[in-house]
Amino acid sequence: MQDIIIALDGYSGCGKSSTAKAVAHTLQYTYLDSGAMYRAVTLYFLRKRVNIDSSVEVKKALQDIQIHFSRSQDKQKNETYLNGENVEEEIRKMEVSEHVSAISAIAEVRQQMVKQQRALGQDKRVVMDGRDIGSNVFPDAELKIFMTADIRVRAERRQKELADKGVKVEVEDIARNLQERDRIDSSRSQNPLVKTADAIEIDTSNLNFDEQVAEVVKLAKEKINA
């Protein structure tokens, strides 16, 4: 048996994060939430009104940001901490969603986050989801998954997630937000969203949650037992 790194990339709303968390739990691996890291940076920038067009302001702000994860008291989920503050709920709000792709595209932001992510994955036995995990953060990951799904399905899933948190948003607005994020993520100059040649594509449009988790676990066990 071998310890591996599992990289899950793909579009927003495909179930990457929830799948990665469940896979990590099943395999007793550590879940590294890269998306939450970028959302936490975005929240900090919004709070501090950082001018993202100023390299000086961006670099200065990044020096003041420390992000870590901790299991919730009921042990059911990771919670994201920004400079010691639990911001798990706040980073999921639409205001952050509307700015996260633009801020994630900033070279200095990505370099700082990737540095932290690589350090967390040194001992392997980790699952990480995002947009450039297999292509940039862990290019030598033993298992790379690229997740996709129909845009309408993705928007409806995101709408349900928000509704469960008491946030009401029209599905058309969510679809437009997802499409714009896809465009930015796929066209940015710094480590864009791409499917690597060695990634296995999983279309989750017609899969329920348990089915997509089972598929990734099956692929992971094949690598672990190889």
C-alpha positions as CSV (number, residue, x, y, z in Angstrom):
1,M,0.0,0.0,0.0
2,Q,1.1,3.6,-0.6
3,D,0.1,7.0,0.6
4,I,-1.2,9.2,-2.1
5,I,-2.3,12.7,-2.9
6,I,-5.7,13.1,-4.5
7,A,-6.3,16.2,-6.6
8,L,-9.9,17.2,-7.6
9,D,-10.3,20.0,-10.1
10,G,-13.2,21.2,-12.1
11,Y,-16.0,23.8,-12.4
12,S,-17.9,25.4,-9.6
13,G,-21.0,23.6,-8.5
14,C,-19.9,20.1,-9.5
15,G,-19.7,18.9,-6.0
16,K,-15.9,19.0,-5.7
17,S,-15.7,20.2,-2.2
18,S,-18.4,18.0,-0.7
19,T,-17.0,15.0,-2.6
20,A,-13.4,15.7,-1.5
21,K,-14.5,16.0,2.1
22,A,-16.4,12.7,2.0
23,V,-13.5,10.9,0.2
24,A,-11.1,12.2,2.8
25,H,-13.4,11.0,5.6
26,T,-13.8,7.5,4.0
27,L,-10.0,7.1,3.4
28,Q,-9.1,8.8,6.7
29,Y,-7.1,11.3,4.8
30,T,-6.7,15.1,5.5
31,Y,-9.0,17.4,3.5
32,L,-7.4,20.7,2.3
33,D,-10.0,23.2,1.3
34,S,-8.2,25.4,-1.3
35,G,-11.4,27.2,-2.3
36,A,-12.0,28.2,1.3
37,M,-8.5,29.6,1.5
38,Y,-9.1,31.9,-1.5
39,R,-12.5,32.8,-0.2
40,A,-10.9,33.8,3.1
41,V,-8.4,36.0,1.3
42,T,-11.3,37.5,-0.6
43,L,-13.2,38.3,2.6
44,Y,-10.1,39.9,4.1
45,F,-9.6,42.0,1.0
46,L,-13.2,43.1,1.0
47,R,-13.1,44.0,4.7
48,K,-9.9,46.0,4.3
49,R,-10.9,47.5,1.0
50,V,-7.7,46.4,-0.6
51,N,-7.1,47.9,-4.0
52,I,-6.4,44.7,-6.1
53,D,-4.9,46.8,-8.8
54,S,-2.1,47.8,-6.5
55,S,0.6,45.2,-6.1
56,V,2.0,47.0,-3.1
57,E,-1.4,46.9,-1.3
58,V,-2.0,43.2,-2.2
59,K,1.5,42.1,-1.0
60,K,1.1,44.1,2.2
61,A,-2.4,42.5,2.9
62,L,-1.1,39.0,2.2
63,Q,1.5,39.4,4.9
64,D,-1.3,39.9,7.4
65,I,-3.3,36.8,6.5
66,Q,-3.0,33.5,8.3
67,I,-5.5,30.7,7.4
68,H,-6.0,27.4,9.1
69,F,-8.6,24.7,9.3
70,S,-10.2,23.0,12.4
71,R,-12.8,20.4,12.8
72,S,-16.1,21.6,14.1
73,Q,-17.1,20.5,17.6
74,D,-19.4,17.8,16.2
75,K,-16.5,16.6,14.0
76,Q,-18.7,16.7,10.9
77,K,-16.9,19.3,8.9
78,N,-13.9,21.5,8.5
79,E,-14.2,25.1,9.5
80,T,-12.1,27.9,8.1
81,Y,-10.2,30.3,10.3
82,L,-8.9,33.7,9.1
83,N,-6.4,35.2,11.6
84,G,-8.0,33.1,14.4
85,E,-11.7,34.0,13.5
86,N,-14.1,31.3,12.3
87,V,-15.3,32.7,9.0
88,E,-16.8,29.4,7.5
89,E,-20.3,30.9,7.1
90,E,-19.2,34.4,5.9
91,I,-16.9,33.2,3.1
92,R,-19.8,31.3,1.5
93,K,-22.0,34.4,1.0
94,M,-22.7,35.8,-2.5
95,E,-20.6,38.9,-2.0
96,V,-17.5,36.8,-1.6
97,S,-18.6,34.5,-4.5
98,E,-18.8,37.5,-6.8
99,H,-15.2,38.6,-6.1
100,V,-13.3,35.4,-5.4
101,S,-12.4,34.5,-9.0
102,A,-10.9,38.0,-9.7
103,I,-8.9,37.9,-6.5
104,S,-7.9,34.3,-7.0
105,A,-6.4,35.3,-10.4
106,I,-3.9,37.7,-8.8
107,A,-0.4,36.2,-9.1
108,E,0.7,37.2,-5.6
109,V,-2.4,35.7,-4.0
110,R,-2.0,32.4,-5.8
111,Q,1.7,32.2,-5.1
112,Q,1.2,32.7,-1.4
113,M,-1.7,30.2,-1.2
114,V,0.1,27.5,-3.2
115,K,3.1,27.8,-0.9
116,Q,0.9,27.1,2.1
117,Q,-0.9,24.2,0.3
118,R,2.3,22.5,-0.8
119,A,3.6,22.6,2.8
120,L,0.4,21.0,4.0
121,G,0.7,18.2,1.5
122,Q,4.3,17.2,2.1
123,D,3.4,14.0,4.0
124,K,0.7,13.0,1.4
125,R,-2.5,11.3,2.6
126,V,-4.4,14.4,1.6
127,V,-7.4,15.3,-0.6
128,M,-7.5,18.8,-2.1
129,D,-10.0,20.3,-4.5
130,G,-9.8,23.5,-6.6
131,R,-9.0,24.6,-10.1
132,D,-5.3,24.1,-10.5
133,I,-4.5,21.4,-8.0
134,G,-3.5,18.7,-10.4
135,S,-1.9,21.2,-12.9
136,N,0.0,23.4,-10.5
137,V,-0.2,22.7,-6.8
138,F,0.4,19.0,-6.9
139,P,1.4,18.2,-10.5
140,D,2.8,14.8,-9.3
141,A,-0.4,13.8,-7.5
142,E,-1.0,10.0,-7.8
143,L,-4.7,10.5,-8.6
144,K,-6.1,13.5,-10.5
145,I,-9.9,13.9,-11.0
146,F,-11.5,16.6,-13.2
147,M,-15.2,17.1,-12.3
148,T,-17.8,18.7,-14.6
149,A,-21.6,19.0,-14.9
150,D,-24.3,20.7,-16.8
151,I,-24.6,24.4,-15.9
152,R,-28.3,24.2,-15.0
153,V,-27.6,21.3,-12.7
154,R,-24.7,23.2,-11.1
155,A,-26.8,26.3,-10.5
156,E,-29.7,24.3,-8.9
157,R,-27.2,22.5,-6.6
158,R,-25.7,25.8,-5.5
159,Q,-29.2,27.3,-5.0
160,K,-30.1,24.5,-2.7
161,E,-26.9,24.9,-0.7
162,L,-27.6,28.6,-0.2
163,A,-31.3,27.9,0.6
164,D,-30.2,25.4,3.3
165,K,-28.3,28.3,4.9
166,G,-31.3,30.6,4.7
167,V,-30.1,32.6,1.6
168,K,-32.5,33.0,-1.3
169,V,-31.0,33.6,-4.7
170,E,-32.6,33.1,-8.1
171,V,-31.2,30.2,-10.1
172,E,-30.6,32.4,-13.2
173,D,-28.4,34.7,-11.1
174,I,-26.4,31.8,-9.8
175,A,-26.0,30.4,-13.3
176,R,-24.7,33.7,-14.6
177,N,-22.3,33.9,-11.6
178,L,-21.0,30.4,-12.3
179,Q,-20.5,31.1,-16.0
180,E,-18.6,34.2,-15.3
181,R,-16.4,32.4,-12.8
182,D,-15.8,29.6,-15.4
183,R,-14.7,32.3,-17.9
184,I,-12.3,34.0,-15.5
185,D,-10.9,30.7,-14.1
186,S,-10.3,29.2,-17.5
187,S,-8.8,32.3,-19.1
188,R,-6.6,33.7,-16.3
189,S,-2.9,34.0,-17.1
190,Q,-1.8,32.5,-13.8
191,N,-2.5,28.7,-13.6
192,P,-5.9,28.6,-15.3
193,L,-8.5,25.9,-14.8
194,V,-7.5,23.1,-17.2
195,K,-8.0,19.3,-17.4
196,T,-4.5,17.7,-17.4
197,A,-3.7,14.9,-19.7
198,D,-3.5,12.4,-16.8
199,A,-6.7,13.5,-15.1
200,I,-9.8,11.3,-15.1
201,E,-13.0,13.2,-16.0
202,I,-16.2,12.6,-14.0
203,D,-19.4,14.2,-15.2
204,T,-21.7,14.5,-12.1
205,S,-24.8,15.7,-14.0
206,N,-26.6,12.4,-13.6
207,L,-24.8,11.1,-10.5
208,N,-26.1,11.5,-6.9
209,F,-23.7,12.4,-4.2
210,D,-23.0,8.9,-2.9
211,E,-22.3,7.7,-6.5
212,Q,-19.7,10.3,-7.2
213,V,-18.0,9.8,-3.9
214,A,-18.0,6.0,-4.5
215,E,-16.4,6.5,-7.9
216,V,-13.5,8.6,-6.5
217,V,-13.0,6.2,-3.6
218,K,-12.8,3.3,-6.0
219,L,-10.2,5.0,-8.1
220,A,-8.2,6.1,-5.0
221,K,-8.1,2.5,-3.6
222,E,-6.8,1.3,-6.9
223,K,-3.9,3.7,-6.6
224,I,-3.3,3.0,-2.9
225,N,-3.3,-0.8,-3.5
226,A,-1.2,-0.7,-6.7
